[in-house]
Amino acid sequence: MSLDTTLWLACDVADAAVIALLLYRSLWREFPVFFLYVAWALIGDVVGEIVLRNDHSGYATWYLAATIGDSILLFSVLVELGWSILRPLRASLSRRALVPVIGLILIAGAAVWPLASLSRLADASGQEHYIVQLQQTVSILQVIFFLVLIASGQVLSIGWRDRELQVATGLGFFSFVSIATALLRAHQTSYIQYKHLFRIEIGAYICSLVYWAVCFAQKDAERRKFTPEMQRLLLAVAGAAHSTRASLADSQTGQPLESDRR
């Protein structure tokens, strides 16, 4: 059995193990998008192998489509994690509070987009350039998200036993390796070098899967509450965002604001 086949089989087995643990621990209810991402990765590997064996020329099209799907799902996972971090305040927040979370990640993505162009492949077509740039933008966002969680762990009352940080850690590690290998691939000079870098990337994903499997095999820790100061700050931010959206909606419809009616 070749090294590449061994890596792909190990990846599929680890994917299946994480999916089984997400189902067993009922974590798929808390992180449905993350569950969908892991399932997508497993199904994508199987479908990709079938396409590669039966329609070699169509594999490039499938790979580009799968990359776009991965990027969309991973962005959604970040939104899901950001919303899950606010779990201690869920009773005081409406679904509209999810909008600022999405907005912050979109703003961060727009800021990161130019930096992601540094990892473009020299021999890629225009369309492939943007696909790689999208992929690396999401990867950089995941690393930033992980670092922010680490830096603000005390403030957000979140630690290594919390599922949010565990998911972010696996994604952050894999994304960091993905960014590094992408930068190296942009200057690769031979097929062998490209293949070695790709194997390193797969190995990093397997390590993330093993880490998730070990974490999810353990019981979930009870989430700590935010400090009173942090609760007031987050509620104030959510309230300010809601007031801003209401003001914009009223101005667009030509209706007077509540304060103007009084």
DALINSUL-V65553 format. One record per residue. N is the residue number from 1. PSI is psi as a letter, one per 40 degrees, with the letter a starting at -180 (none if undefined). Layout:
n->N psi->PSI
n->N psi->PSI
This chain:
n->1 psi->h
n->2 psi->i
n->3 psi->d
n->4 psi->d
n->5 psi->d
n->6 psi->d
n->7 psi->d
n->8 psi->d
n->9 psi->d
n->10 psi->d
n->11 psi->d
n->12 psi->d
n->13 psi->d
n->14 psi->d
n->15 psi->d
n->16 psi->d
n->17 psi->d
n->18 psi->d
n->19 psi->d
n->20 psi->d
n->21 psi->d
n->22 psi->d
n->23 psi->d
n->24 psi->d
n->25 psi->e
n->26 psi->f
n->27 psi->e
n->28 psi->d
n->29 psi->d
n->30 psi->d
n->31 psi->g
n->32 psi->d
n->33 psi->d
n->34 psi->d
n->35 psi->d
n->36 psi->d
n->37 psi->d
n->38 psi->d
n->39 psi->d
n->40 psi->d
n->41 psi->d
n->42 psi->d
n->43 psi->d
n->44 psi->d
n->45 psi->d
n->46 psi->d
n->47 psi->d
n->48 psi->d
n->49 psi->d
n->50 psi->d
n->51 psi->d
n->52 psi->d
n->53 psi->d
n->54 psi->d
n->55 psi->g
n->56 psi->d
n->57 psi->d
n->58 psi->e
n->59 psi->d
n->60 psi->d
n->61 psi->d
n->62 psi->d
n->63 psi->d
n->64 psi->d
n->65 psi->d
n->66 psi->d
n->67 psi->d
n->68 psi->d
n->69 psi->d
n->70 psi->d
n->71 psi->d
n->72 psi->d
n->73 psi->d
n->74 psi->d
n->75 psi->d
n->76 psi->d
n->77 psi->d
n->78 psi->d
n->79 psi->d
n->80 psi->d
n->81 psi->d
n->82 psi->d
n->83 psi->d
n->84 psi->d
n->85 psi->d
n->86 psi->e
n->87 psi->d
n->88 psi->e
n->89 psi->e
n->90 psi->d
n->91 psi->d
n->92 psi->e
n->93 psi->i
n->94 psi->i
n->95 psi->d
n->96 psi->d
n->97 psi->e
n->98 psi->d
n->99 psi->d
n->100 psi->d
n->101 psi->d
n->102 psi->d
n->103 psi->d
n->104 psi->d
n->105 psi->d
n->106 psi->d
n->107 psi->d
n->108 psi->d
n->109 psi->d
n->110 psi->d
n->111 psi->d
n->112 psi->d
n->113 psi->d
n->114 psi->d
n->115 psi->d
n->116 psi->e
n->117 psi->e
n->118 psi->d
n->119 psi->e
n->120 psi->i
n->121 psi->h
n->122 psi->d
n->123 psi->e
n->124 psi->i
n->125 psi->i
n->126 psi->d
n->127 psi->d
n->128 psi->d
n->129 psi->d
n->130 psi->d
n->131 psi->d
n->132 psi->d
n->133 psi->d
n->134 psi->d
n->135 psi->d
n->136 psi->d
n->137 psi->d
n->138 psi->d
n->139 psi->d
n->140 psi->d
n->141 psi->d
n->142 psi->d
n->143 psi->d
n->144 psi->d
n->145 psi->d
n->146 psi->d
n->147 psi->d
n->148 psi->d
n->149 psi->d
n->150 psi->d
n->151 psi->d
n->152 psi->f
n->153 psi->d
n->154 psi->d
n->155 psi->d
n->156 psi->e
n->157 psi->f
n->158 psi->h
n->159 psi->a
n->160 psi->e
n->161 psi->e
n->162 psi->h
n->163 psi->d
n->164 psi->d
n->165 psi->d
n->166 psi->d
n->167 psi->d
n->168 psi->d
n->169 psi->d
n->170 psi->d
n->171 psi->d
n->172 psi->d
n->173 psi->d
n->174 psi->d
n->175 psi->d
n->176 psi->d
n->177 psi->d
n->178 psi->d
n->179 psi->d
n->180 psi->d
n->181 psi->d
n->182 psi->d
n->183 psi->d
n->184 psi->d
n->185 psi->d
n->186 psi->e
n->187 psi->e
n->188 psi->i
n->189 psi->e
n->190 psi->i
n->191 psi->d
n->192 psi->d
n->193 psi->d
n->194 psi->d
n->195 psi->d
n->196 psi->d
n->197 psi->d
n->198 psi->d
n->199 psi->d
n->200 psi->d
n->201 psi->d
n->202 psi->d
n->203 psi->d
n->204 psi->d
n->205 psi->d
n->206 psi->d
n->207 psi->d
n->208 psi->d
n->209 psi->d
n->210 psi->d
n->211 psi->d
n->212 psi->d
n->213 psi->d
n->214 psi->d
n->215 psi->d
n->216 psi->e
n->217 psi->e
n->218 psi->i
n->219 psi->i
n->220 psi->h
n->221 psi->i
n->222 psi->h
n->223 psi->h
n->224 psi->i
n->225 psi->i
n->226 psi->i
n->227 psi->i
n->228 psi->d
n->229 psi->d
n->230 psi->d
n->231 psi->d
n->232 psi->d
n->233 psi->d
n->234 psi->d
n->235 psi->d
n->236 psi->d
n->237 psi->d
n->238 psi->d
n->239 psi->d
n->240 psi->d
n->241 psi->d
n->242 psi->d
n->243 psi->d
n->244 psi->d
n->245 psi->d
n->246 psi->d
n->247 psi->d
n->248 psi->d
n->249 psi->d
n->250 psi->d
n->251 psi->d
n->252 psi->d
n->253 psi->e
n->254 psi->e
n->255 psi->i
n->256 psi->i
n->257 psi->i
n->258 psi->d
n->259 psi->d
n->260 psi->d
n->261 psi->d
n->262 psi->none
